[in-house]
Amino acid sequence: MPAQDAVEQYLVARRAAKPSPHTVAAYRRDLNSVLALVARERGCRVRDVALADLEAGVLRSAFADFATERAASSVVRAWSTWNGFFGFWVSERVVGGNPMSAVPRPRVRPSGPKPLMGEDTPERLLEALARGARRARDPWPERDLAVLALALLTGMRSAEMLSLRVESVGGRAGERRIRVVGKGGGERVLPIEVPLEVLLEAYLASRRHRFGVVRGADPLLVDNRGQGLRRGGLQYLVRQCYKHAGVHDRVARGTLVHALRHTFATRLAEDGASVSEIMHLLGHASVSSSQAYIEVTARAQREAAGSNRTYGVVRRLVAEGGGEGGVGEVVGG
C-alpha cells in the first residue's frame, strides 16, 4: 500500500472521533511532513514510498531531520501522530508492529502559563484598537477589537475561536452565551457579558455592511474577503494588533494567541476563581492544568508581598540583631 494512501485512510478512520478540522489538518501536516523526509532519505518521490518502507531506521533518520527544523513540542506532537497512525494499522493487521517504539521521543518540560507581561497590557491593547484602526490595506477595526476582546474575555484556544459559527452565540440580549467545541469534540458554554456582546454586535453590523447577509451557519470570524479566518490569518491579525498597541515586546516568544488565553486564566486565578471554575471555563480535561494558574498566582502574590518596603526594614533589623536574642533587643531598643 502506498504510504500516502495509508495516511488518507487513517484520517478518514479518525473522523469517527469527530476531531475538529484544525486537528485533522494538524494530523495531515505532521504525517506528510515526515513522509516527505522519508522520501528524501530514500531518494524517491513521496508517492513512491510504501507503507512497508516505513521501518524504524528510516523513521529515526526522518525524525532526526524533522527535529532540526522544529521545536521539541512540535516533534512530540508529530511523534504522537505517527504513533497513532501505526497503532491503527497494527489493529487493522496491515503491519506487524509499531516502529515508533524505536524512534526517540524528545522530553518536553511542562511550561507554566505565559500571560501578557505588564499589569496594564490587556487594557492598553484594547484601548489602542478602540482609538483607531491599525495600519492595513483594508482596515477593519470592529473585527480586530472583537477578536482580541473575545480571546481575552473567554480564554478560548485559537482552534476553538476559528470553529465558531455565528449561531454559536445565543440567548437573550444581556444574557448571551457562546457554545464552544473544544478538544475531542467536548462542548462547553461560556457566558458573555454586555460589553463583549456590544463589540460582537458592532462587528457583525460592520460585516453585514461589507458583505451583505450574514447567516447563522457562517463562520463567526472572517478575513477581509469574508472567508472563514484561518490559523495563519488569526496569528497574523493578533501579531499586528500587538504591534499597533506597542505591546509586542510584552508577549512571550511563541505564544501570540495563546498569551491571551493565559492572561484570561491568570486573571481569573488572581481574582479568586476556584480550580473547578477555571477548569470549566478553559475546557481543561484535568485539574492539574488548571491548578498551574493557581500556583503561579500564589507565587506571584508571595513575591509581591516579599517586595513590600517594610520587609526591607525587618530584614535589616534581623541582619543587625544577629545572635540569640539580638533581634528582640534591636526592635525593643
C-alpha positions as CSV (number, residue, x, y, z in Angstrom):
1,M,0.0,0.0,0.0
2,P,1.4,3.5,-0.8
3,A,2.1,5.4,2.4
4,Q,0.2,8.4,1.1
5,D,-2.9,6.3,0.7
6,A,-2.4,4.9,4.2
7,V,-2.3,8.4,5.6
8,E,-5.6,9.4,3.9
9,Q,-7.3,6.2,5.0
10,Y,-6.1,6.7,8.6
11,L,-7.5,10.3,8.5
12,V,-10.8,9.0,7.3
13,A,-10.9,6.5,10.1
14,R,-10.2,9.3,12.6
15,R,-13.4,11.1,11.7
16,A,-15.3,8.7,13.9
17,A,-13.8,10.5,16.9
18,K,-15.2,13.8,15.4
19,P,-11.9,15.8,15.6
20,S,-12.1,19.5,14.6
21,P,-11.0,20.4,11.1
22,H,-7.9,22.1,12.5
23,T,-7.0,18.9,14.4
24,V,-7.3,16.8,11.2
25,A,-5.2,19.4,9.3
26,A,-2.5,19.1,12.0
27,Y,-2.5,15.3,11.7
28,R,-2.2,15.5,7.9
29,R,0.6,18.1,8.2
30,D,2.6,16.0,10.7
31,L,2.2,12.8,8.7
32,N,3.0,14.4,5.3
33,S,6.0,16.4,6.6
34,V,7.8,13.3,8.0
35,L,6.7,11.3,4.9
36,A,8.5,13.9,2.7
37,L,11.6,13.5,4.8
38,V,11.4,9.7,4.4
39,A,11.2,10.1,0.6
40,R,14.2,12.4,0.7
41,E,16.1,9.9,2.8
42,R,15.3,7.1,0.3
43,G,15.9,9.3,-2.8
44,C,12.5,8.9,-4.3
45,R,9.2,10.7,-4.7
46,V,6.7,10.7,-1.8
47,R,4.1,8.8,-3.8
48,D,6.7,6.0,-4.3
49,V,7.1,5.4,-0.6
50,A,5.2,2.3,0.5
51,L,3.8,1.6,4.0
52,A,6.2,-1.3,4.2
53,D,9.1,1.1,3.7
54,L,8.4,2.9,7.0
55,E,10.8,1.0,9.1
56,A,12.4,2.1,12.4
57,G,15.7,3.1,10.9
58,V,14.2,5.2,8.2
59,L,11.8,6.9,10.6
60,R,14.6,7.6,13.1
61,S,16.6,9.5,10.4
62,A,13.4,11.3,9.2
63,F,12.6,12.4,12.8
64,A,16.2,13.5,13.4
65,D,15.9,15.8,10.3
66,F,12.4,16.9,11.4
67,A,13.8,17.9,14.9
68,T,16.4,20.2,13.4
69,E,13.7,22.4,12.0
70,R,11.0,22.2,14.7
71,A,10.6,23.0,18.4
72,A,10.6,20.0,20.7
73,S,6.9,20.4,21.4
74,S,6.2,20.1,17.6
75,V,8.4,16.9,17.4
76,V,6.5,15.4,20.3
77,R,3.2,16.1,18.6
78,A,4.3,14.6,15.3
79,W,5.7,11.6,17.2
80,S,2.3,11.1,18.8
81,T,0.5,11.4,15.5
82,W,2.8,8.8,13.9
83,N,2.4,6.5,16.9
84,G,-1.4,6.7,16.5
85,F,-1.1,6.1,12.7
86,F,0.9,2.9,13.2
87,G,-1.3,1.8,16.1
88,F,-4.3,2.0,13.7
89,W,-2.6,-0.1,11.0
90,V,-1.4,-2.7,13.6
91,S,-5.0,-3.0,14.8
92,E,-6.1,-3.4,11.2
93,R,-3.4,-6.2,10.9
94,V,-1.8,-4.5,7.9
95,V,1.5,-4.0,9.6
96,G,3.1,-6.4,12.1
97,G,4.3,-3.9,14.7
98,N,4.7,-0.3,15.6
99,P,8.2,1.0,14.7
100,M,7.7,4.2,16.7
101,S,8.8,2.5,19.9
102,A,12.3,2.6,18.4
103,V,12.1,6.3,17.4
104,P,13.4,8.6,20.3
105,R,10.7,10.9,21.6
106,P,12.0,14.2,23.0
107,R,11.3,15.2,26.5
108,V,9.5,18.5,26.9
109,R,9.4,20.2,30.2
110,P,5.9,21.3,31.1
111,S,5.9,25.0,30.8
112,G,4.0,27.3,33.1
113,P,1.4,29.9,32.0
114,K,2.8,32.7,29.8
115,P,0.3,35.6,30.0
116,L,0.9,39.0,28.5
117,M,3.6,40.8,30.6
118,G,2.7,44.0,32.3
119,E,-0.3,44.6,34.5
120,D,-1.9,47.1,32.1
121,T,-1.2,45.3,28.9
122,P,-4.7,43.9,28.1
123,E,-6.2,47.3,28.7
124,R,-3.6,49.1,26.7
125,L,-4.1,46.6,23.8
126,L,-7.9,47.0,23.7
127,E,-7.8,50.8,24.1
128,A,-5.3,51.2,21.3
129,L,-7.6,49.1,19.0
130,A,-10.7,51.1,20.1
131,R,-9.0,54.5,19.5
132,G,-8.0,53.8,15.9
133,A,-7.6,51.2,13.2
134,R,-4.2,49.5,12.8
135,R,-2.2,50.1,9.6
136,A,-3.5,47.8,6.9
137,R,-4.5,47.8,3.3
138,D,-8.1,47.3,4.3
139,P,-8.5,48.3,8.0
140,W,-11.3,46.6,9.9
141,P,-11.2,47.9,13.5
142,E,-14.5,46.4,14.6
143,R,-13.4,42.9,13.6
144,D,-9.9,43.4,15.2
145,L,-11.4,44.6,18.5
146,A,-14.0,41.9,18.6
147,V,-11.3,39.1,18.0
148,L,-9.0,40.4,20.7
149,A,-11.7,41.0,23.2
150,L,-13.2,37.6,22.6
151,A,-9.9,35.9,23.3
152,L,-9.2,38.0,26.4
153,L,-12.7,37.6,27.9
154,T,-13.4,33.9,27.2
155,G,-9.9,32.3,27.1
156,M,-10.7,30.2,24.1
157,R,-8.0,28.3,22.2
158,S,-7.3,29.6,18.7
159,A,-8.8,26.4,17.1
160,E,-12.0,26.9,19.2
161,M,-12.3,30.5,18.1
162,L,-11.8,29.5,14.4
163,S,-14.5,26.8,14.6
164,L,-17.2,29.2,16.0
165,R,-20.3,29.9,13.9
166,V,-22.5,33.0,14.0
167,E,-25.2,30.8,15.6
168,S,-22.7,29.7,18.3
169,V,-23.7,33.0,20.1
170,G,-27.2,32.6,21.5
171,G,-29.5,33.7,24.3
172,R,-31.4,36.8,25.1
173,A,-29.8,40.3,24.9
174,G,-27.9,40.9,28.1
175,E,-27.7,37.2,28.8
176,R,-25.8,35.9,25.8
177,R,-23.8,32.7,25.9
178,I,-21.4,31.2,23.4
179,R,-21.2,27.4,22.7
180,V,-17.6,26.2,22.2
181,V,-16.5,22.9,20.8
182,G,-13.2,22.1,22.5
183,K,-10.6,19.3,22.3
184,G,-12.0,15.9,21.5
185,G,-15.4,17.4,20.5
186,G,-16.3,18.3,24.0
187,E,-18.7,21.2,24.4
188,R,-18.9,23.9,27.0
189,V,-21.0,27.1,27.3
190,L,-19.4,30.3,28.2
191,P,-21.2,33.5,29.5
192,I,-20.8,36.7,27.6
193,E,-21.3,40.0,29.4
194,V,-22.9,43.0,27.9
195,P,-19.7,44.9,26.9
196,L,-18.4,41.9,24.8
197,E,-21.9,41.4,23.4
198,V,-21.9,45.1,22.2
199,L,-18.5,44.6,20.5
200,L,-19.7,41.4,18.7
201,E,-22.8,43.2,17.5
202,A,-20.8,46.1,16.2
203,Y,-18.5,43.7,14.4
204,L,-21.4,41.8,12.8
205,A,-23.1,45.1,11.8
206,S,-19.8,46.2,10.0
207,R,-19.6,42.7,8.4
208,R,-23.1,43.0,7.0
209,H,-22.2,46.4,5.6
210,R,-19.2,44.9,3.9
211,F,-20.6,41.6,2.6
212,G,-24.3,41.7,2.9
213,V,-26.3,38.9,4.6
214,V,-24.7,37.0,7.5
215,R,-26.2,33.6,8.1
216,G,-26.2,31.6,11.3
217,A,-24.1,28.7,9.9
218,D,-21.4,31.1,8.6
219,P,-18.0,31.3,10.5
220,L,-18.2,33.9,13.2
221,L,-14.7,35.2,12.5
222,V,-13.8,36.0,8.9
223,D,-10.9,37.6,7.0
224,N,-11.1,40.7,4.8
225,R,-12.6,38.7,1.9
226,G,-15.4,37.4,4.0
227,Q,-14.0,33.9,4.2
228,G,-13.6,32.0,7.5
229,L,-10.5,33.1,9.3
230,R,-7.7,30.5,9.4
231,R,-5.0,29.8,11.8
232,G,-2.3,31.7,10.0
233,G,-4.6,34.7,9.4
234,L,-5.6,34.8,13.1
235,Q,-1.9,34.7,14.2
236,Y,-1.0,37.5,11.8
237,L,-4.0,39.6,12.9
238,V,-3.1,39.2,16.6
239,R,0.6,39.9,15.9
240,Q,-0.3,43.1,14.1
241,C,-2.6,44.2,16.9
242,Y,0.2,43.8,19.4
243,K,2.5,46.0,17.2
244,H,-0.3,48.6,16.8
245,A,-0.7,48.9,20.5
246,G,3.1,48.9,21.1
247,V,3.0,45.8,23.3
248,H,4.7,43.3,21.0
249,D,7.7,43.2,23.5
250,R,5.3,42.0,26.3
251,V,4.5,38.7,24.6
252,A,6.4,35.5,25.4
253,R,8.0,34.0,22.4
254,G,5.9,31.5,20.5
255,T,2.6,32.4,22.3
256,L,0.7,35.0,20.3
257,V,-2.9,33.9,20.6
258,H,-2.2,31.6,23.5
259,A,-0.9,34.5,25.5
260,L,-4.4,35.9,25.5
261,R,-5.8,32.6,26.9
262,H,-3.1,32.5,29.6
263,T,-3.9,36.2,30.5
264,F,-7.6,35.3,30.9
265,A,-6.8,32.3,33.1
266,T,-4.2,34.1,35.2
267,R,-6.6,37.0,35.9
268,L,-9.3,34.5,36.9
269,A,-6.9,33.0,39.5
270,E,-5.8,36.4,40.7
271,D,-9.5,37.4,41.3
272,G,-10.1,34.3,43.4
273,A,-11.7,31.8,40.9
274,S,-11.5,28.2,42.1
275,V,-9.7,25.4,40.2
276,S,-13.1,23.9,39.1
277,E,-14.2,27.2,37.8
278,I,-11.0,27.7,35.8
279,M,-11.2,24.1,34.6
280,H,-14.7,24.6,33.2
281,L,-14.1,28.0,31.6
282,L,-10.9,26.9,29.9
283,G,-12.1,23.4,28.9
284,H,-9.3,21.6,30.7
285,A,-9.6,17.8,30.8
286,S,-7.5,17.6,34.1
287,V,-7.4,19.5,37.3
288,S,-3.5,19.8,37.1
289,S,-3.7,22.0,34.0
290,S,-6.0,24.5,35.9
291,Q,-4.0,24.2,39.1
292,A,-1.0,25.6,37.4
293,Y,-2.6,29.0,37.2
294,I,-3.5,29.0,40.9
295,E,0.1,28.0,41.8
296,V,1.7,30.7,39.5
297,T,-0.6,33.3,41.0
298,A,0.2,32.3,44.6
299,R,3.9,32.5,43.8
300,A,3.4,35.9,42.2
301,Q,1.5,37.1,45.3
302,R,4.2,35.9,47.6
303,E,6.9,37.7,45.6
304,A,4.8,40.9,45.6
305,A,4.3,40.6,49.4
306,G,8.0,40.0,49.8
307,S,8.9,43.1,47.9
308,N,7.0,45.3,50.5
309,R,9.4,48.0,51.6
310,T,8.6,47.2,55.3
311,Y,10.2,43.8,54.7
312,G,13.4,45.7,53.9
313,V,13.4,47.2,57.4
314,V,12.7,43.9,59.0
315,R,15.5,42.2,57.0
316,R,17.9,44.9,58.1
317,L,16.8,44.6,61.8
318,V,17.3,40.8,61.6
319,A,20.7,41.2,60.0
320,E,21.8,43.8,62.5
321,G,20.5,42.0,65.5
322,G,22.5,38.8,64.9
323,G,22.9,36.2,67.6
324,E,20.4,34.8,70.1
325,G,18.0,37.4,71.4
326,G,19.6,40.1,69.2
327,V,16.5,40.8,67.2
328,G,14.4,41.4,70.2
329,E,17.0,43.8,71.6
330,V,17.2,45.8,68.4
331,V,13.4,46.0,67.9
332,G,12.8,46.8,71.6
333,G,15.6,49.4,71.7
